[in-house]
């Protein structure tokens, strides 16, 4: 993929122990930048940071714990005395029918997928405003924000919320030189997705691929590329946008 010049920049990526988040972190480092990886999986994030080398810092913390977020952001900032960008990628994706969905599971999904990006962005933006440096935030949404299907009422609601949160943050933070955008992936071939596709989720996975006009899953690096564009000066006049990356999945019926 095309590389970008992220030298002298530090990016904080949540949900970076694996999947799309880890791929984004790798691409930042490959583009000359430094990355602070944050994840609830302490062992996984330490391993990911170790793999990326001296330009990576692993931080473990629960983004559902509002009291911990400010401290985690402070650690990321103190590492190099700055942050230039934030990627809110941490998320959970349980599949539960509406009649079986308990309030506790609803709360967990909304706390992780929507409340945490709000709190993370607020904590980072406060420091960027004080430093008067500007910056960029990219939220990871999903095609489920607009395309309904059984079992993901809580996930879809959280990602729809992320998209509207992105727009509101963009308006409020623009005067401070902080851009806020979102990328909405469709079916992406992460390790977790492909493991499930080989087992209990095989029928669901095949049904999804069958209605994707491009007839394949997306690759994590394809999402990472879009995120790096939105973090970079190439998107300097772009804020409040939601970029869909789903191979055409949400366009409509692909064939008859």
C-alpha positions, 0 to 999 in steps of 0.5 A, a space after each residue: 500500500 501507499 505509505 505516508 509520512 508520519 515522522 514526528 507524529 504520535 498516534 493513539 489507537 484503541 483496540 490495538 491488541 489485534 484485528 483492525 486496530 493492530 493493523 492500523 498501528 503497524 501502518 503508522 509505524 511503517 509510515 515513520 510514526 510512533 503509536 501508543 496501543 491501548 487495549 483491555 487485553 494486557 498480554 495481547 497489547 504488550 505482545 503487539 507493541 513488542 512486535 512493532 518495536 521502539 516506536 510503539 508503546 503498549 497500554 492496558 486498560 478498560 475503556 468502560 472505566 471512565 476514571 481510568 481513561 484520563 490516566 491512560 491518555 496522560 500516559 500516552 501523551 507523556 510518552 513523547 510529550 504529544 499526541 497528533 491523532 486518535 483512532 477509536 477502534 476498540 469495540 465488542 460485537 456480540 450477537 444476541 436476539 432482541 428477546 434474549 438481550 439483557 440490559 447488562 449486555 446492551 450497556 456493555 456494548 454501548 459503553 465500549 462502542 459509543 461511550 468510550 470513543 466520546 470519553 477518549 476523544 474528550 480527553 485527547 481533545 482537551 490536551 490538544 486544545 491546551 497545546 494549540 496543536 490541532 490534530 485528527 480523530 478517526 472513529 471506527 463505525 460499521 456498515 451495521 450502523 445503517 443496515 439492520 439484521 437480526 442479533 445486532 440491535 445493540 451493536 448497530 445502535 452503538 455504531 449509528 451513535 458513533 456516526 452522529 457523535 463524529 458529526 457533532 464532535 467535528 462541528 465543536 472541535 473544528 475551531 480548535 483545528 481538530 478534525 473528526 471523521 469515521 470509517 465504516 467497515 463492512 465484512 473484514 477478514 480479521 482472525 476472529 471473523 475468519 475463525 468464526 466463519 470456519 465454525 459456527 458462523 459459516 452460514 452467516 458468513 457465506 450469506 454476507 459474502 454472497 450479497 457483497 458486489 465485490 464478492 469478497 471480504 475486505 482486508 484489515 490493511 484496506 481499512 488501515 489505509 483509509 484511516 491513515 488518509 484521514 489522519 494525514 494532511 491529504 484529508 486536511 479539509 475533511 471533517 465530519 465525514 463517514 467513509 464506507 468501506 464494505 465492498 458495496 454490501 449496503 448498496 442494495 441487492 447485488 444480483 437476481 
